[in-house]
Amino acid sequence: MAGAGIKAIKTRIGSVESTKQITKAMELVASSKLRKAKEKAESSRPYFTTLYDSVKDIAQNTRGVKDDFLKQREVKNKCYIVVAGDRGLAGGYNSNVLKSTVAHMEDKKEKVMTIGKKSYEFFSKRGYDVVKSVSSVEECGYNESLEIAQGAMDLYKKGEVDEVYMVYTKFISPLVQDVKLVKLLPLAFDKDENLNETKKEENSRKPRVQYLPSAEAVLSYIIPKFVSGTVYGGVLESFASEQGARRTSMESATDNANEMLSKLELSYNRARQSAVTQEITEIVGGVEALK
């Protein structure tokens, strides 16, 4: 019985060590990808922030400016661009994005555009209308993001959807990622009602920008770039968040494996010591019986 127990513990130790090797390798891969993804996400933010500020400035500070993407209308149908991961083993990264999206939806009549394998699998298996998809977040570059954005804008122009939302995960730190649900269309901006009087006065003193040939022409040129840029920025943020979540998850799994190995090794040593003691006792008993 003791020998069987020792064998079972040794088998368990081998299994945990194999698992530990896998989690450690995945942790190292995620760490490597995270460094590059973090740099891309952070370097892209100034560009898209400038686009946003430009669109906001024209929309709020130019009288009479008109654009189809600024018109508010009765909401009958919506479209969601959802960015999730290509694979699992990343803690609650994928489930948080998907749960947030479903919670905002009213029913399954909404159209969905998916980026990432997990996003496509989730919505396609549940009967949602997936109109466009990109299979891999890692391989989703600006051109692929532009196709998704253009598809959403086309649906909005045709009147097939009245609002377009994007759900992604913003990278804050390797340990913290925040799910974001942003409204892409129609464009809406805060009126800065919460700014204090000093800030309002500073803004009023800023020189007005003159847009040529006209504010509307510049706006119609910038808005498609702003939408596609927002989609691409969300993809970069999500990929960095996925790697951060996976690294943290795999690091935790490796630590748990180490803790489990320590307990198993202690149990193994105790079982082996017990077996040795039992054998000595049996030998002594046999010698005494022969006297």
N, C-alpha and C positions, 0 to 999 in steps of 0.2 A: 504493500500500500504506500509506504514511504517513497519507494522508487518511482511509482506511478505519479505521485504528487510532485516530485522533483522534475520529472520529465514534462509534466503539464506546465510547470512554472517556466522551464527553459523554453518551451514552445511559445509561451506567451511573451517572454522577453524578446525572442527573435522577431515576433510579429510587431511588437511596439517599436523595436529598433528600425524595422523596415519602414514603418509609417513615419517615424521621425526623420529618416533620410529623405522621404518624399516631401514632407512639410518644410524641412530646412531648404531643400532645393527650390521649392516654389517661393519661399520667402526671399531667397537671394535673387531669383529671376524678377520678382515683383519689385524689389528694391532697385534693381538696375533699370527697369522700365519706368519706375516712378521718377527717377532723377531727370530723365529725358522728357517725360510727359509734363512734369512740373515746370520745367524751363519753357516748354512750348506754351503752356497755359498762361504763365505769367507774362511772357513776351507779347502775347496776342491781346492782352487786356487794354493797353493804351490805345490801340488802333480802333477797337470796337467802342471804347468809351468816347473817343473823339467823334465817331459816326453818330452815336446816340446824342451827344451834346449838340451836334450840328442839326440833326433832324428836329430835336426839341426846340432849338432856338428859332428855326424857321416856322415851325408849327405854332409856337406860342407868341412870337413877337412880330410876325408879318400879317398884316390885315388882309383879309380876303383870299388868303391862300387856300386852294382847293386841291384835293387829291382823293382818289377812290379809296385809298388805304387809310384815310383819316375819317371817313364817314361812319358814324355810329348808326346801326340799324337793328331792327328786331331780330333777336337771336332765335333761330329755329334749328340750325345744325351747327355742330362744332367739329373742329379737326384738332387732333393732338399729335405732336411730334414727340415721341418718347425715346429717350436714350437710356439703354441699360447695358449690361455687360455681355461679353462674348462667352463667358464661362462662369461657373459658380466658385465655391470655396473663397468667398469674399465677405463673410459675415452677413449682415443684413443689407448690403449694398443694393442688390437687385430687388429684393422684396420691398424695400422702402420706396424706391422709385415707382414700382408697379402699383403698390397700395395707394400711394398719393394720387396717382393718375385716376385709378378706378373710383376713389373717394370723391374726386371732383366731377366725374362724369355723371350724367343723369340716367342714361341707359345705354344699350349697345348699338344705338343708331349713329353714334358719333363715328367719324372717319378717323383712322389711325395711320400714322406714318412711323415706322419703327426703324431704329438704328441700334444694331446689336442683336446677336442671336437670341438672347434671353427675352428681349422685348418682343421679337417676332413670334417666338414659340408661345409666349404667354397669351397674346391677343389673338393669334390665328387659331389656337386650340379652343378658345372660348367664344368663337363665332363673331368676333368684331370685324368690321369692314377695313381690312388693311389695304390701303390703296397704293402705298409705296414702301419699300424697305431697303435697307442697307445691311448686309449680313454681318459685317464686322466693324466694331467701333475703332479698333486699332488701324484698320485699313481705310477708314472713312476720311478722305482728304477734303480739300476745299471744293473740288469739282463735284464730289458726291454730295456734300452739304448743299451746294448750289442747286443740284437737281431736286433735292428734298424741298428746299425753300421755294424754288420756282413752281414745283407742283402744288405747294400750299397756296401760293399767291394766285395761281391759275384757278384753283377751286374757289378762292375768295372772289376773284373778279367775275367768274361765271355765276356767282350767287349760290353755289352748291353748299357752301359753308358761310356762316356769318361771323365766326370767331375762330382764331387759330391760336393754340397754346403750345408751349414747349415745356417738357418736363425733363430735367437733367439734374446732375449732382454737382454742386459747386465745390471745388477743392479749396479747403481752408488751411488744413495742415495734414500731415500723414496720419494723424489720429482723429481728425475731425473733418467730416464731409456733410454738406447740407443740401437736402433735396430742394430744388427750386422749381416752381411752376410759374412761368411768365407768359403774359399775353403778348403775342406777336402782332396780331391783326384783329381789329383795326388799331392803329397806333393811338395810345393814350398816355398822357404825361401828367405828372403832378403839377398843381398850380403853385407850388411853393408856399402854401398857406401857413405852414408851420415855421417859416423862416422868421427870425426876429427882425425888428425894425432896422437895426444896423446893417444886417445882411441884405435886406431889401434895398436900402439906400445905396449900398455898394454895387448891387446889380444894376440899379437904375443909372448909375454913372458910367457903366461900361459902354463903350462906343458900339453903335449898331453896325452890324456887318451888312455890306451891300452885296447882293447876290446877282451875278450876271450869267446868262441874259435876263433871268428873272428868278424870283424865289421859287415859283412853282416848277420851273424847268430843273433847277438844282434839286429840289425835293423829289421830283419824279425819278431823277437819276440816282439819288442817294438811298432812297427807301429800299429798293431791291437789294442793294449792297448791304444795307443795314440788317435786313431780315436774314439774308444768307450768311452774313458775318456773325449774327447772333447764333444761328444754328451751328456754324463751325466752332464758334467759341464755346458753346455748350458741349459739343463733342470733345473738345480738348479738355475742358474742365472735368467731364465725366470719366474720360480715360485715366486722367491723373487720380481721380477719386477712387476708381476701381482698383488701381494698383496700390494705393495707400491702404484701402480697406483689406485687400488680399494680403498685403505684407503684415498688417496688424493681426489678421486672423491666423495666418500661418505661424507668426511668431508666438502667438498664444498657444497654438496647437503644439508647437515644438517644446515650449515650456511645460505644458501638461504631460507630454511624452517623457520628458526628463524626470518629472516628479513621479510618474507611474513606474519608470524604470528603477528609480531609487527604492520604491516600496517593494517591487518585485524582487530585486536583488537581495533586500533584507529578508523577504520571505523565503527565497531560495537558500540563503545561508542558514537560516533557522531550520529549514527542512533537512538540509544536508547534515547539519550538526545533530539533529534528532535521529537521522538514519544511522549515523556513525555510532552514536550513543547506544542505540538499540542493538546494533551488531555486536558491540563490545559486551553489552549485557547478556546477549545470547551465547557468546563464546565463553564468558565466565560461568554462566549457568551450565553449559555443557561440560566444562572442566570439572565443576563441582559434582556433577552427576556421575562422572567416571570414577571419582574417588571411592 
